[in-house]
Amino acid sequence: MNTSLQSRLPDLLGAGITLALGIWVIAASADYDMGTLRDMGPGYFPRLVGSGLILLGGLLAVLTLKKPGTQFGTDRPALSSVLLISASLISFAVLIERNGLFPALFVAVLLSTFASDNRNVVRSLFLSAITAGVSCVVFIYALGLSMKVFQL
């Protein structure tokens, strides 16, 4: 394979996946009524998102072919970082229904901050509290989603 194309392969693959996802979303929502801009049907938003994905994938492909190839290092993420991020996602899934949004987000963000090499306990606690608090305000109070902040 041409080294120029080989160095662009990861970006081209990402563009192809984005394009394919956009096409799939539009095809999957083809049976839904589109509606109008004033009276949107159930198929309006999925087709809008699918179209955006197709445009984004096409733009990514064009930009990838215009720029020089990317050199990737041989560095791999530490196993502890991968495990901490995975534990963060799993903890959110386990805690969200039993304990509510705030504790689930707090624990998930706290665990994910320790995946970095630049670990700081005070900063991690602060970031976790702020992220969980702002998310609760936005999702529960501003958007009115029916979720519990704390489940007792």
DRENKE-413808 format. One record per residue (C-alpha): residue in three letters; z, x, y. Coordinates in steps of 0.1 Angstrom, whole numbers, plus 5000, padded with zeros to 4 digits. Each point is the difference from the previous one (the first is absolute). Layout:
BEGIN
+-----+------+------+------+
:   r :    w :    u :    v :
+-----+------+------+------+
: Ala :    Z :    X :    Y :
...
+-----+------+------+------+
This chain:
BEGIN
+-----+------+------+------+
:   r :    w :    u :    v :
+-----+------+------+------+
: Met : 5000 : 5000 : 5000 :
: Asn : 4993 : 5012 : 5035 :
: Thr : 5031 : 5016 : 5015 :
: Ser : 4994 : 4981 : 5033 :
: Leu : 5000 : 4967 : 4981 :
: Gln : 5028 : 5010 : 4977 :
: Ser : 5023 : 5007 : 5030 :
: Arg : 4992 : 4966 : 5014 :
: Leu : 5004 : 4982 : 4967 :
: Pro : 5036 : 4987 : 5006 :
: Asp : 4991 : 4985 : 5034 :
: Leu : 4968 : 4985 : 4985 :
: Leu : 5020 : 4986 : 4971 :
: Gly : 5024 : 4984 : 5025 :
: Ala : 4971 : 4985 : 5019 :
: Gly : 4985 : 4986 : 4968 :
: Ile : 5033 : 4985 : 4989 :
: Thr : 5004 : 4984 : 5035 :
: Leu : 4965 : 4986 : 4999 :
: Ala : 5004 : 4987 : 4964 :
: Leu : 5033 : 4983 : 5010 :
: Gly : 4984 : 4983 : 5029 :
: Ile : 4972 : 4987 : 4979 :
: Trp : 5024 : 4988 : 4974 :
: Val : 5022 : 4982 : 5026 :
: Ile : 4969 : 4982 : 5014 :
: Ala : 4988 : 4991 : 4965 :
: Ala : 5034 : 4987 : 4989 :
: Ser : 5003 : 4978 : 5031 :
: Ala : 4965 : 4986 : 4998 :
: Asp : 5012 : 4967 : 4985 :
: Tyr : 5025 : 4994 : 5029 :
: Asp : 4990 : 4979 : 5030 :
: Met : 4993 : 5023 : 5030 :
: Gly : 5007 : 4975 : 5027 :
: Thr : 4995 : 5008 : 5037 :
: Leu : 5018 : 5023 : 5024 :
: Arg : 5018 : 4970 : 5014 :
: Asp : 5008 : 4985 : 4966 :
: Met : 5002 : 5029 : 4975 :
: Gly : 4997 : 4992 : 4964 :
: Pro : 5016 : 5019 : 4971 :
: Gly : 4970 : 5023 : 4997 :
: Tyr : 4999 : 5011 : 5036 :
: Phe : 5026 : 5028 : 5000 :
: Pro : 4990 : 5015 : 4966 :
: Arg : 4963 : 5002 : 5011 :
: Leu : 5011 : 5015 : 5033 :
: Val : 5021 : 5027 : 4982 :
: Gly : 4972 : 5006 : 4975 :
: Ser : 4975 : 5005 : 5028 :
: Gly : 5024 : 5024 : 5017 :
: Leu : 5004 : 5020 : 4968 :
: Ile : 4962 : 5002 : 4996 :
: Leu : 4996 : 5012 : 5036 :
: Leu : 5029 : 5025 : 4996 :
: Gly : 4986 : 5013 : 4967 :
: Gly : 4965 : 5004 : 5015 :
: Leu : 5014 : 5018 : 5031 :
: Leu : 5021 : 5023 : 4978 :
: Ala : 4969 : 5009 : 4979 :
: Val : 4979 : 5007 : 5031 :
: Leu : 5027 : 5021 : 5016 :
: Thr : 5006 : 5019 : 4967 :
: Leu : 4963 : 5009 : 4997 :
: Lys : 4999 : 5012 : 5037 :
: Lys : 5030 : 5023 : 4999 :
: Pro : 5004 : 5033 : 4981 :
: Gly : 5017 : 4999 : 4966 :
: Thr : 5037 : 5000 : 4996 :
: Gln : 5019 : 5029 : 4984 :
: Phe : 5029 : 4988 : 4978 :
: Gly : 5029 : 5022 : 4992 :
: Thr : 5015 : 5004 : 4966 :
: Asp : 5034 : 4988 : 5011 :
: Arg : 5014 : 4971 : 4981 :
: Pro : 5028 : 4978 : 5011 :
: Ala : 5034 : 5008 : 4986 :
: Leu : 5011 : 4978 : 4970 :
: Ser : 5032 : 4990 : 5018 :
: Ser : 4979 : 4986 : 5029 :
: Val : 4978 : 4980 : 4977 :
: Leu : 5031 : 4987 : 4982 :
: Leu : 5018 : 4991 : 5032 :
: Ile : 4970 : 4981 : 5014 :
: Ser : 4997 : 4981 : 4967 :
: Ala : 5037 : 4993 : 5000 :
: Ser : 4997 : 4987 : 5035 :
: Leu : 4973 : 4975 : 4991 :
: Ile : 5019 : 4989 : 4968 :
: Ser : 5032 : 4996 : 5020 :
: Phe : 4983 : 4977 : 5025 :
: Ala : 4986 : 4979 : 4972 :
: Val : 5033 : 4997 : 4983 :
: Leu : 5022 : 4994 : 5031 :
: Ile : 4979 : 4976 : 5021 :
: Glu : 5008 : 4968 : 4981 :
: Arg : 5036 : 5008 : 4990 :
: Asn : 5012 : 5016 : 5032 :
: Gly : 4976 : 4990 : 5028 :
: Leu : 4976 : 5017 : 5023 :
: Phe : 5023 : 5023 : 5019 :
: Pro : 5017 : 5017 : 4970 :
: Ala : 4967 : 5003 : 4981 :
: Leu : 4982 : 5017 : 5030 :
: Phe : 5030 : 5021 : 5008 :
: Val : 5002 : 5015 : 4965 :
: Ala : 4962 : 5004 : 4997 :
: Val : 4997 : 5018 : 5033 :
: Leu : 5031 : 5021 : 4993 :
: Leu : 4986 : 5012 : 4966 :
: Ser : 4966 : 5007 : 5014 :
: Thr : 5013 : 5022 : 5028 :
: Phe : 5015 : 5024 : 4975 :
: Ala : 4965 : 5006 : 4986 :
: Ser : 4993 : 5023 : 5029 :
: Asp : 5010 : 5037 : 5001 :
: Asn : 5016 : 4994 : 5034 :
: Arg : 5030 : 4980 : 4988 :
: Asn : 5027 : 4988 : 5024 :
: Val : 5026 : 4974 : 4989 :
: Val : 5009 : 4988 : 5035 :
: Arg : 4963 : 4996 : 5010 :
: Ser : 4992 : 4983 : 4967 :
: Leu : 5029 : 4975 : 5004 :
: Phe : 4989 : 4993 : 5036 :
: Leu : 4964 : 4995 : 4991 :
: Ser : 5009 : 4978 : 4971 :
: Ala : 5022 : 4977 : 5021 :
: Ile : 4975 : 4998 : 5029 :
: Thr : 4970 : 4993 : 4977 :
: Ala : 5019 : 4973 : 4980 :
: Gly : 5014 : 4984 : 5032 :
: Val : 4966 : 4999 : 5018 :
: Ser : 4983 : 4987 : 4969 :
: Cys : 5025 : 4972 : 4996 :
: Val : 4996 : 4990 : 5037 :
: Val : 4962 : 5000 : 4997 :
: Phe : 4996 : 4983 : 4966 :
: Ile : 5028 : 4976 : 4999 :
: Tyr : 5007 : 4991 : 5037 :
: Ala : 4967 : 5006 : 5018 :
: Leu : 4976 : 4989 : 4972 :
: Gly : 5024 : 4975 : 4985 :
: Leu : 4996 : 5011 : 4963 :
: Ser : 5025 : 4983 : 4977 :
: Met : 5018 : 5031 : 4987 :
: Lys : 5036 : 5008 : 5000 :
: Val : 5013 : 5030 : 5021 :
: Phe : 5030 : 5004 : 4977 :
: Gln : 5004 : 4982 : 4967 :
: Leu : 5037 : 4995 : 4991 :
+-----+------+------+------+
